[in-house]
Amino acid sequence: MLLCHIFAWIVIYLCICKGIKSSGKVVYFTATFPYIVLTIFFIRGITLEGAVDGLAHMFTPRMDQLMNIQCWLDAAAQIFFSFGLAFGGLIAFSSYNPMKNNVEKDAILVGITNWFTAIYACAVIFAVIGFKATVQFNNCIDHNIDIIGSVCGEQVNNNSTLLCYGYNNVGNITRDVYKEVFADNLTSYQNFTTKTFRACNLADDLNKGVEGTGLAFIIFAQAINEFGSSAPFWSIVFFLMLLSLGLGSEFGTIEGVTTSLYDLDLFPWMKKKWLVSGILCTFMCLVGLLFVLGSGSYWVALFDTFAGSFPLILIALGECFSVGWVFGVNRFGEEIQYMIGHKPSMYWKICWKFIAPFTIVSLLLGTLIIKFSNPITYKVYNAATTLMDNVSYPWYASVLCALLVFASVLWIPGIAILRKVGVLKYDHAKQLAADMHRATASTAKFIGSQISTRSDDRDSGHNSDEDAAAREPERPTEFTIEDILPASRRTGNGESKV
């Protein structure tokens, strides 16, 4: 497991070491391969026994679950992860788009694609889970039939077949006969045997949902194992799909970090993509060693809940508040109009200013209530009951959870306070914005190419230094800091009211 972990990070580094030039090509594979595998599994899944029951279970609404706030919190958290919201990856990748890119169309297209992918993937999963539940249900019935058959055999030897309704051996009792004749009368046979009947219920087997790593590595793996002699092939294809999904997710996450470091321009070595990517991959590989230990599943549960949920919600809330209330939806709409050629509709402005912040605040409050009203627990397999029991973490886990949350979030108010008191100067950032024509360092070369006579050059500045030097696009038109400030903050003498 350790070797697989190290190998995965080596593969990730090789794919991103040259920035978007290398990772962009790999994404063509990591983005399309999962759809191919899902289609193969869907075709295979719907041909399995019980697939229809699984799909019917998926599309049948359960009001008790819809009234459970945890269900909605899980759905909202899934949206954050599937879209990559607040990770920084969307902003980083969008910096490679042309200045006049139609972001409105992209937002709608990404939303629809994400919705379709979620439904499609769920259909594949529930078809396979329906097959697995049917196999378990049939095995349960076969177990009970064997017991009834042995009881009926003894009754025949004693010249008494009253309880067996004429079925005097196992071969005469089919599953349909069991459901019609024996299923409701199992207690009548318990007194004649020392064996224990099992409670067989297909709905209960379908309701035994597993989330997180258990779904991929336990439930789905067990279902694939029932495919017969072709199980090894399906296992290889399935885990290759998981690997490609993981690679694609890491590309976006790491790109969000490397692009930010590149734009800061703090040290000369940060211009070397291969070095920055290497340092980040090494650091995250070392952190990931926690997850391949014997206690790895417990660390995964902690990080997934407190390092991957709360910070994302808080950062997304900060983004919505900054755009909707600080920068202002009208000014933001003007920026969008400059890009797409028309003003965004009132629907978008209402979403930016009211619906999105309100939804995220509700999500945050619900998460706080759910997570902190009860002790922090993890799931442990109970061999006696064959179920997963909740066990409380030790006391110091709460301290670790707080550190995981604040390690990501405290930078936002921390940097704001340091700038307010003058410890961090904002002049450099403002001058950089002016020099780069209101763009970051990572997109400055791209903007230059847009106004250059060499209009066929479309390098965004993220690529290698050699390529950038070879192109040498024209610098954008020079202007002052005052030109990028709103009229209310201009002084008229070239200085700003900051």
TABEL-V890195 format. One line per field, one symbol per residue. phi: phi as a letter, one per 20 degrees, with the letter a starting at -180 (. if undefined). psi: psi as a letter, one per 20 degrees, with the letter a starting at -180 (. if undefined). burial: b if it has 24 or more other C-alpha atoms within 12 Angstrom, else e. A space follows every 10 residues. Layout:
# TABEL-V890195
phi = ???
psi = ???
burial = ???
This chain:
# TABEL-V890195
phi = .fffffffff ffffedfdmf fefffffgef eeggffffff ffffffeefn ffffffffee fdffffeeff fffffffffg ffemfmfnff fffffeffge feffffffff ffffffffff ffffffffff ffffffffff ffffffffff fffffffelc dfedlnedbf feeefffgfe ddgecfffef fdbefdfeed bffffffffc dmfffeecff fffffefnfe ggffffffff ffffffffff gfffffefff fffflfcfff feffffffff fffffffffg edffegffff ffffededdg gfffffffff ffffcefnff ffffffffed nbffffgfff ffecffffff ffffffffff fdecffccec fdffdlcede cfffffffff fffffffeef ffffffffff enfdeeffff fffffemmde ffdffffgff dffeffecfe nfffffffff elffffgfbe fffeefgfde dndndded
psi = hghhgggghg ggghhjhjbh hghhhhhhgh hhghhgghgg hgghgiiqpi hhhghhhgjo qohhhhiphh ghghgghhgg ghikpjhihg gghiiiqqhk pnhggggggg gggggggggg hhggghgghh gghgggghhg ghghhgghgh ghghhghjko kgiikiojrh hiorhggghh ghhjkhhhih ijqiqpqqoo ohhhhhimqp rbhhggifgh ghghhjibij ggghgggghh ghghggghgh ggghhhghhg hghhlhqhii ioghgghggg hgghgghihh ijrhjhhhgg gghhghhifg hgggghghgg hgghhfhphg hhhhghhhgi iqqqrhgghh ghhggggggh gggggggggg hiiqqprrpp pohgikrpqp pqqrhihhgh ggghghhhhi hghghgghhg ijgpqigggg hghghjljrr hhjghghhhh jqhmiipkpi iiaqhggghh gmrqqrpqrr hhhjqqhijq iijirqm.
burial = eeeebeebbe bbbbbbbbbb bbbbebbeeb bebbbebbee bbeebbebbb bbbbbebbee eeeeeeeeee eebbebbbbb bbbbbbbbbb bbbbbbbbbe eebeeeeeee eeeeeebeeb bbbbbbbbbb bbbbbbbbeb bbbbbbbbbb bbbbbeeeee eebbeebbbb eebbbeebee ebbeebeebe eeeeeebeeb ebeebbeebe eeeeebeebb bbbbbbbeee eeebbebbee bbbbbbbbbb bbbbbbbbbb bbbeeeeeeb bbbbebbbbb bbebbeebbe beeeeeebbb bbbbbbbbbb bbbbbbbbbb bebbeeeebe ebbebbeeee eeebeeeebe ebbeebbeeb bebbebbeee beeeebbbee eeeeeeeeee eeeeeeeeee beebbeebbe eeeeeeeeee eeeeeeeeeb bbbbbbbbbb bbbbbbbbbb eeeeeebbbb bbbbeeebee bbbeebeeee bbbbbeeeee eeeeeeee
